[in-house]
């Protein structure tokens, strides 16, 4: 969430990298998925 406000482009790059390297590489991305699951 923080990265989006600071720099949307940088966040997009991280999301793409996370897909290529693996979501494990980005803890904040993993946390987002966990929060989404709990929210649902």
NUMARKOL-71778 format. One record per residue: residue in one letter; z, x, y of N, C-alpha, C, O in turn. Coordinates in steps of 0.05 Angstrom, whole numbers, plus 5000, padded with zeros to 4 digits. Example, Ala and Ser with C-alpha at 12.3 -4.5 7.8 and 13.67 -1.06 7.14 Angstrom:
BEGIN
r type->a	nw->5156	nu->5264	nv->4886	caw->5156	cau->5246	cav->4910	cw->5156	cu->5264	cv->4934	ow->5169	ou->5285	ov->4934 $
r type->s	nw->5142	nu->5257	nv->4955	caw->5143	cau->5273	cav->4979	cw->5157	cu->5258	cv->5001	ow->5161	ou->5268	ov->5023 $
This chain:
BEGIN
r type->x	nw->5000	nu->5017	nv->4976	caw->5000	cau->5000	cav->5000	cw->5000	cu->5018	cv->5025	ow->4985	ou->5013	ov->5044 $
r type->x	nw->5017	nu->5037	nv->5025	caw->5019	cau->5055	cav->5048	cw->4993	cu->5069	cv->5053	ow->4984	ou->5072	ov->5076 $
r type->x	nw->4980	nu->5079	nv->5031	caw->4955	cau->5094	cav->5035	cw->4934	cu->5076	cv->5048	ow->4918	ou->5086	ov->5063 $
r type->x	nw->4934	nu->5051	nv->5041	caw->4913	cau->5033	cav->5053	cw->4916	cu->5032	cv->5083	ow->4896	ou->5034	ov->5097 $
r type->x	nw->4940	nu->5029	nv->5093	caw->4944	cau->5027	cav->5121	cw->4937	cu->5053	cv->5135	ow->4926	ou->5054	ov->5157 $
r type->x	nw->4944	nu->5075	nv->5122	caw->4940	cau->5102	cav->5134	cw->4910	cu->5108	cv->5134	ow->4898	ou->5115	ov->5155 $
r type->x	nw->4897	nu->5106	nv->5111	caw->4869	cau->5113	cav->5109	cw->4856	cu->5098	cv->5086	ow->4859	ou->5106	ov->5063 $
r type->x	nw->4841	nu->5077	nv->5091	caw->4828	cau->5061	cav->5070	cw->4809	cu->5078	cv->5053	ow->4808	ou->5075	ov->5029 $
r type->x	nw->4793	nu->5095	nv->5066	caw->4774	cau->5112	cav->5052	cw->4789	cu->5130	cv->5031	ow->4780	ou->5132	ov->5009 $
r type->x	nw->4811	nu->5141	nv->5040	caw->4826	cau->5159	cav->5022	cw->4836	cu->5143	cv->4998	ow->4837	ou->5153	ov->4976 $
r type->x	nw->4845	nu->5119	nv->5004	caw->4855	cau->5102	cav->4982	cw->4833	cu->5096	cv->4962	ow->4837	ou->5097	ov->4938 $
r type->x	nw->4809	nu->5090	nv->4972	caw->4787	cau->5084	cav->4954	cw->4781	cu->5108	cv->4937	ow->4775	ou->5106	ov->4913 $
r type->x	nw->4782	nu->5132	nv->4949	caw->4776	cau->5156	cav->4934	cw->4796	cu->5160	cv->4912	ow->4790	ou->5168	ov->4890 $
r type->x	nw->4822	nu->5154	nv->4918	caw->4843	cau->5157	cav->4898	cw->4838	cu->5137	cv->4875	ow->4842	ou->5144	ov->4852 $
r type->x	nw->4830	nu->5113	nv->4882	caw->4826	cau->5092	cav->4861	cw->4803	cu->5101	cv->4843	ow->4805	ou->5099	ov->4818 $
r type->x	nw->4782	nu->5112	nv->4854	caw->4759	cau->5122	cav->4838	cw->4768	cu->5145	cv->4821	ow->4762	ou->5146	ov->4797 $
r type->x	nw->4783	nu->5164	nv->4832	caw->4792	cau->5187	cav->4817	cw->4811	cu->5178	cv->4795	ow->4810	ou->5189	ov->4773 $
r type->x	nw->4827	nu->5158	nv->4801	caw->4846	cau->5148	cav->4780	cw->4831	cu->5137	cv->4756	ow->4839	ou->5141	ov->4733 $
r type->x	nw->4808	nu->5124	nv->4761	caw->4792	cau->5113	cav->4739	cw->4780	cu->5136	cv->4723	ow->4780	ou->5135	ov->4698 $
r type->x	nw->4771	nu->5157	nv->4737	caw->4758	cau->5179	cav->4723	cw->4779	cu->5196	cv->4708	ow->4775	ou->5202	ov->4684 $
r type->x	nw->4800	nu->5204	nv->4721	caw->4820	cau->5221	cav->4710	cw->4840	cu->5206	cv->4693	ow->4851	ou->5217	ov->4674 $
r type->x	nw->4845	nu->5181	nv->4700	caw->4865	cau->5166	cav->4685	cw->4886	cu->5155	cv->4704	ow->4895	ou->5169	ov->4722 $
r type->x	nw->4893	nu->5130	nv->4701	caw->4912	cau->5117	cav->4719	cw->4939	cu->5133	cv->4720	ow->4954	ou->5131	ov->4739 $
r type->x	nw->4945	nu->5147	nv->4698	caw->4970	cau->5162	cav->4697	cw->4972	cu->5182	cv->4720	ow->4994	ou->5189	ov->4729 $
r type->x	nw->4949	nu->5192	nv->4728	caw->4949	cau->5213	cav->4749	cw->4962	cu->5203	cv->4775	ow->4973	ou->5219	ov->4790 $
r type->x	nw->4960	nu->5177	nv->4780	caw->4971	cau->5166	cav->4805	cw->4994	cu->5147	cv->4800	ow->4989	ou->5124	ov->4793 $
r type->x	nw->5019	nu->5156	nv->4804	caw->5042	cau->5140	cav->4799	cw->5042	cu->5115	cv->4817	ow->5049	ou->5093	ov->4807 $
r type->x	nw->5034	nu->5118	nv->4842	caw->5035	cau->5095	cav->4860	cw->5016	cu->5073	cv->4850	ow->5021	ou->5050	ov->4853 $
r type->x	nw->4993	nu->5082	nv->4838	caw->4974	cau->5062	cav->4828	cw->4987	cu->5048	cv->4804	ow->4984	ou->5024	ov->4801 $
r type->x	nw->5001	nu->5063	nv->4787	caw->5014	cau->5052	cav->4764	cw->5035	cu->5032	cv->4773	ow->5038	ou->5010	ov->4761 $
r type->x	nw->5050	nu->5040	nv->4793	caw->5072	cau->5023	cav->4803	cw->5060	cu->4996	cv->4813	ow->5072	ou->4975	ov->4809 $
r type->x	nw->5036	nu->4998	nv->4826	caw->5024	cau->4973	cav->4836	cw->5017	cu->4954	cv->4813	ow->5022	ou->4930	ov->4815 $
r type->x	nw->5007	nu->4965	nv->4791	caw->5001	cau->4948	cav->4768	cw->5026	cu->4936	cv->4757	ow->5026	ou->4912	ov->4749 $
r type->x	nw->5048	nu->4951	nv->4755	caw->5073	cau->4941	cav->4745	cw->5083	cu->4918	cv->4762	ow->5091	ou->4897	ov->4752 $
r type->x	nw->5082	nu->4923	nv->4789	caw->5091	cau->4902	cav->4807	cw->5074	cu->4877	cv->4804	ow->5085	ou->4855	ov->4805 $
r type->x	nw->5048	nu->4880	nv->4801	caw->5030	cau->4858	cav->4798	cw->5037	cu->4842	cv->4773	ow->5038	ou->4817	ov->4773 $
r type->x	nw->5043	nu->4856	nv->4752	caw->5049	cau->4843	cav->4726	cw->5075	cu->4828	cv->4729	ow->5077	ou->4805	ov->4720 $
r type->x	nw->5095	nu->4840	nv->4742	caw->5120	cau->4826	cav->4746	cw->5117	cu->4802	cv->4764	ow->5129	ou->4781	ov->4759 $
r type->x	nw->5100	nu->4805	nv->4785	caw->5095	cau->4783	cav->4803	cw->5082	cu->4759	cv->4789	ow->5089	ou->4736	ov->4794 $
r type->x	nw->5064	nu->4765	nv->4771	caw->5050	cau->4744	cav->4757	cw->5070	cu->4730	cv->4738	ow->5063	ou->4711	ov->4724 $
